[in-house]
Amino acid sequence: MPGIVYMIPSPLGGGQLNEVIPQAVLLRIQHLDYFIAENPKTARAFLKRVGMPRSIADVRIERFDHNTPPAAIDSLLDPVAAGRDAGVVSEAGCAALADPGALLVRRAHERGMRVVPLTGPSSIVLALIASGLESQRFAFHGYLPVKPVSRDQAIRAIELRSRKDRETQIFIETPYRNAKLFDALLSVCQPDTLLCIAAELTLPGEAVHTRRMADWGQRRPELADRPTVFLLLAR
């Protein structure tokens, strides 16, 4: 029988693991000795915090990221096909959600393997449920374009989509570019459009606020180097 592919959640930053990851999940992680990680270095640091009962040197960790060729996926899953359980670990949050792990999971299904998602933090989901915005219909766009013209076009498009479909639009940015994205949103969006800014979720500096664009213009947030999720709902 093939092993099981466990989708392992990792914390969104520092702090106590048992505050964001259930004890049963931590125990499951401790029983694994094979991991497929977006970043092996980050995964090793996470596993040390988990308190693995064996030396990290005895744990096999293979890399799977955006640069991994699709042809290499089967070799990563071959140990599972041979009966060994595996844990898929993202850089932060839930594995395969807004990261390349989804391709590996699809192939696991094609090969008849059982995939088990484990409970843990997702900045996207946490931001949505704390925003007060439409939660029956929503779309996640990942990163918007970096170049100003393309970025502004993308903002106009998702604002129009939000208004047309009454759908919350969710997106993120590299922390050091948060301020530029915020300025673009103020410049492009209509004054009555709602914007939620959810920063440093599950961390000591956590802050979630939803306001009209017109009101945000008078209350500029401090976003430099803070992991942030942006949510928009046009009215």
TAVEN-V463041 format. One line per field, one symbol per residue. phi: phi as a letter, one per 30 degrees, with the letter a starting at -180 (. if undefined). Layout:
# TAVEN-V463041
phi=???
This chain:
# TAVEN-V463041
phi=.ddcccccdbddldjddddbbeddddddeddcbbbcbdbeddddddddddiddbdddccdbcdbbdcddeddddddceddddjcdbccbddaiddicibdedddddddddcicdccdcdadbdddddddcdicecdbabccicdeddeddddddddddddddddchbdccabbdedcedddedddddcddedddbcccchdiceceabbcbdeddddcbddcceicebccbbbdb
